[in-house]
Amino acid sequence: MNSQLIGALFMAIICIYFIYSKNNVYLIGDNSFDILVDIQSHVLNTKKEISLVSSRYVDNTRIVTFSMGGELGMAIYTKGYNSKLMLKWIDFGASRCFSRTISTAKGKYLIISGDNSELLIDKVETTINKAKLYLSTKNERYFLKVCPLESQTIEGMALLKLYNRNGEDITSELMYREELDYSTDDFAFINNN
């Protein structure tokens, strides 16, 4: 009887240790203040004011868009069993729109966010697995779009094309600043051939 009790106690200690060690990387509180402090620690430019623009949950993932000195950024957090968050990806200031594919507990999703403060962008286009996706951003100052994807889609960024209300491609005018040298090599295409 004592050996069974000791064995059960030993198994309980192993389970508690496993749960604790798995969740000790999820340290960020699931509230706006802790997320803002975490984003500020990754930006490393304390001279610019940072404010949260929007936040959205997709399964066990929290997607946050933020503004830093007038530039848009996006952060993706995963929620652990301890109800805390862990930063998975962050980007800011490089362009007006961001895209990212993520895997959650229930599937894969395409996340697209952008700054449309001048209301110039009417729709966003991207191609995933040979299928074109069109997302309307008409009259949205900041947009955050989430689209479910097929399971074979790989993770990474998607090449975005921006269109105005006349259907003209305005990607080169709005997405990339002239002082930065962008090429299609900067994008991880999600298309599977």
C-alpha positions as CSV (number, residue, x, y, z in Angstrom):
1,M,0.0,0.0,0.0
2,N,2.8,2.4,0.9
3,S,4.5,1.8,-2.4
4,Q,1.4,2.6,-4.4
5,L,0.9,5.8,-2.4
6,I,4.6,6.8,-2.9
7,G,4.2,6.0,-6.7
8,A,1.1,8.1,-7.0
9,L,2.7,11.0,-5.1
10,F,5.8,10.8,-7.3
11,M,3.5,10.9,-10.5
12,A,1.7,13.9,-9.1
13,I,5.0,15.7,-8.5
14,I,6.1,15.0,-12.1
15,C,2.8,16.2,-13.5
16,I,2.9,19.5,-11.4
17,Y,6.5,20.0,-12.5
18,F,5.6,19.5,-16.1
19,I,2.7,21.9,-16.0
20,Y,4.8,24.5,-14.2
21,S,7.7,24.2,-16.5
22,K,5.5,24.4,-19.6
23,N,3.8,27.5,-18.4
24,N,6.8,29.4,-17.1
25,V,7.4,31.0,-20.5
26,Y,3.9,32.6,-20.4
27,L,4.7,35.5,-18.2
28,I,2.7,38.5,-19.6
29,G,-0.6,39.3,-17.9
30,D,-3.6,39.2,-20.2
31,N,-4.5,42.9,-19.8
32,S,-3.9,46.1,-21.7
33,F,-1.3,47.5,-19.3
34,D,1.0,44.4,-19.2
35,I,0.7,44.1,-23.0
36,L,1.6,47.8,-23.5
37,V,4.6,47.4,-21.1
38,D,5.8,44.3,-23.0
39,I,5.5,46.0,-26.4
40,Q,7.5,49.0,-25.0
41,S,10.2,46.7,-23.9
42,H,10.6,45.3,-27.4
43,V,10.5,48.6,-29.2
44,L,13.5,50.0,-27.4
45,N,12.7,53.6,-28.5
46,T,11.1,55.2,-25.4
47,K,10.9,58.6,-27.0
48,K,7.9,57.6,-29.0
49,E,4.5,57.2,-27.3
50,I,2.9,53.8,-27.8
51,S,-0.8,53.2,-27.6
52,L,-2.9,50.1,-28.2
53,V,-5.3,50.4,-31.2
54,S,-7.2,47.2,-31.1
55,S,-7.1,43.7,-29.7
56,R,-8.7,40.5,-30.8
57,Y,-8.7,36.8,-29.8
58,V,-8.5,34.0,-32.3
59,D,-8.6,30.7,-30.4
60,N,-5.7,30.7,-28.0
61,T,-4.0,33.7,-29.7
62,R,-4.3,37.4,-28.9
63,I,-3.6,39.8,-31.8
64,V,-2.8,43.4,-30.8
65,T,-2.3,46.4,-33.1
66,F,-0.6,49.4,-31.7
67,S,0.5,52.9,-32.7
68,M,4.0,54.1,-32.0
69,G,4.7,57.7,-32.9
70,G,2.1,57.6,-35.7
71,E,3.3,54.3,-37.1
72,L,1.3,51.1,-36.9
73,G,2.6,47.9,-35.4
74,M,1.2,44.4,-34.7
75,A,2.0,41.8,-32.0
76,I,0.8,38.3,-31.7
77,Y,0.6,36.5,-28.3
78,T,-0.2,32.9,-27.4
79,K,-2.1,32.2,-24.3
80,G,-0.9,29.5,-21.9
81,Y,-2.8,27.3,-19.5
82,N,-1.9,29.7,-16.7
83,S,-3.9,32.4,-18.5
84,K,-0.8,34.4,-19.2
85,L,0.6,35.4,-22.6
86,M,3.8,34.8,-24.5
87,L,5.0,37.0,-27.4
88,K,5.3,35.1,-30.6
89,W,5.8,37.8,-33.2
90,I,6.0,41.6,-33.3
91,D,6.7,44.1,-36.1
92,F,6.2,47.9,-36.4
93,G,7.0,50.8,-38.5
94,A,8.3,49.0,-41.6
95,S,5.2,49.4,-43.7
96,R,1.5,50.5,-43.5
97,C,0.2,46.9,-43.5
98,F,1.3,43.7,-41.9
99,S,0.5,40.1,-42.7
100,R,1.2,36.9,-40.8
101,T,-0.1,33.4,-40.9
102,I,-0.4,31.8,-37.5
103,S,-1.2,28.3,-36.1
104,T,-3.6,28.2,-33.2
105,A,-5.1,25.3,-31.2
106,K,-7.9,25.0,-33.7
107,G,-6.3,25.8,-37.1
108,K,-4.3,28.2,-39.3
109,Y,-5.3,31.8,-39.9
110,L,-4.1,34.7,-42.0
111,I,-3.9,38.0,-40.1
112,I,-3.8,41.3,-42.0
113,S,-3.6,44.6,-40.2
114,G,-3.0,48.1,-41.5
115,D,-3.1,51.8,-41.2
116,N,-5.7,53.4,-43.4
117,S,-5.9,56.7,-41.7
118,E,-6.2,58.7,-44.9
119,L,-8.9,56.2,-46.1
120,L,-7.0,55.6,-49.4
121,I,-7.1,51.8,-49.1
122,D,-10.4,50.3,-50.3
123,K,-9.3,46.6,-50.5
124,V,-6.4,44.3,-49.8
125,E,-5.5,41.4,-52.0
126,T,-3.3,38.4,-51.4
127,T,-2.8,34.9,-52.9
128,I,-2.8,31.9,-50.7
129,N,-2.5,28.3,-52.2
130,K,-3.3,29.7,-55.6
131,A,-6.5,31.3,-54.4
132,K,-6.9,35.1,-54.3
133,L,-8.3,36.7,-51.2
134,Y,-9.9,40.1,-51.3
135,L,-10.6,41.9,-48.0
136,S,-12.5,45.1,-47.9
137,T,-11.1,47.9,-45.8
138,K,-13.4,50.7,-47.0
139,N,-13.9,53.4,-44.4
140,E,-11.8,51.6,-41.7
141,R,-9.1,53.9,-40.2
142,Y,-7.2,50.9,-38.8
143,F,-8.1,47.4,-39.9
144,L,-7.5,44.0,-38.5
145,K,-8.7,41.0,-40.6
146,V,-8.6,37.3,-39.7
147,C,-9.2,34.6,-42.4
148,P,-9.2,30.9,-41.7
149,L,-6.8,28.9,-43.9
150,E,-6.3,25.4,-45.1
151,S,-4.1,23.2,-42.8
152,Q,-1.3,22.7,-45.4
153,T,-0.6,26.5,-45.5
154,I,2.9,27.3,-44.2
155,E,3.6,30.0,-41.7
156,G,5.1,33.3,-42.7
157,M,4.2,36.6,-44.3
158,A,2.0,37.1,-47.4
159,L,2.6,39.6,-50.2
160,L,-0.1,42.2,-50.0
161,K,-1.5,44.3,-52.8
162,L,-3.4,47.5,-51.9
163,Y,-6.1,49.0,-54.1
164,N,-8.0,52.3,-53.9
165,R,-11.7,52.8,-54.6
166,N,-11.0,53.1,-58.3
167,G,-9.4,49.6,-58.4
168,E,-5.9,51.1,-58.9
169,D,-2.9,49.3,-57.4
170,I,-1.4,51.7,-54.8
171,T,0.9,49.2,-53.1
172,S,4.1,50.9,-54.1
173,E,2.9,54.3,-53.0
174,L,1.7,53.3,-49.6
175,M,3.4,50.1,-48.4
176,Y,7.1,50.8,-48.8
177,R,9.1,53.9,-47.9
178,E,11.5,55.0,-50.6
179,E,14.5,55.0,-48.3
180,L,14.2,51.3,-47.6
181,D,15.1,48.9,-50.4
182,Y,12.4,46.2,-50.6
183,S,12.2,43.4,-53.0
184,T,10.1,40.3,-53.3
185,D,12.8,38.3,-51.6
186,D,11.7,40.1,-48.3
187,F,8.4,38.1,-48.4
188,A,7.9,34.4,-47.5
189,F,5.2,33.5,-50.0
190,I,2.6,31.2,-48.7
191,N,1.6,29.7,-52.0
192,N,2.1,25.9,-52.2
193,N,2.6,24.7,-55.8
